[in-house]
């Protein structure tokens, strides 16, 4: 928890152009660095906390990306002229080094596409909140298939949007985060998260349980019915999953917080 340097330039860098309604005194967010601070001290990001959860599928995915890259750039070897050796390739050292980071480049590319979709959804929701009491017009259309799925979902479920990209924090847990959406469906409040990856995983609901804890600490009075994940996939398909707000979900998140803090403490004790 390092302090922000007490200089004019640092203060300018950490200042926002727009105040966030209902935000606690002393909280700031640096969009460029994606750092939440409270009274000049860095808060731990909610997604950073969830990094303690093992993701073995990502290991296999990274290996697959390396192999795909090798097959793409390597030259096939021929036993004799015109006779290709099956699954045998010639690859140089530079290409092998590139293969080691193929997964990183793929992730960055996917992240950019996901950011674009998030931005389009954010514009829609904020416009609905500002101009139409949180309701998306029934004739709203988007050139992006993923965003059109979101529009259809909002209309079919009679969704009323209450918050978009709301910055939140917890002093007791020393955490910061940004909630994609807080909405109302049939008179009940739901915390909603937009995902653009290949699937929906349990940690997404732990993440939203963490958001709920922070919102409550910030003074949210309305009861939260539960949590929704909307998966706006890059291939244009759509998936929705819901989970009611439970103590198990909150304990799931708090267990991750405890593991993360213990790791921090233990790392500082290692000589």
Secondary structure, 3 states (H helix, E strand, C coil): CCECCCCHHHHHHHCCCCCCCCCCCCEEEECCCCEEEECCEECEEHHHHHHHCCCHHHHHHHHHHHHHHHHHHCEEEEEECCEEEEEEEECCHHHHHHHHCHHHHHHHHHHHHHHHHHHHHHHHHHHHHHHCCCCCCCCCCCCCHHHHHHHHHHHHCCCEEEEEEEEEEECCCCEEEEEEEEEEECCEEEEEEEECCCCCCHHHHHHHHHHHHHHHHCCCCCCEEEEEEEEECCCCCEEEEEEECCHHHHHHHHHHHHHHHHHHHHHHHCC
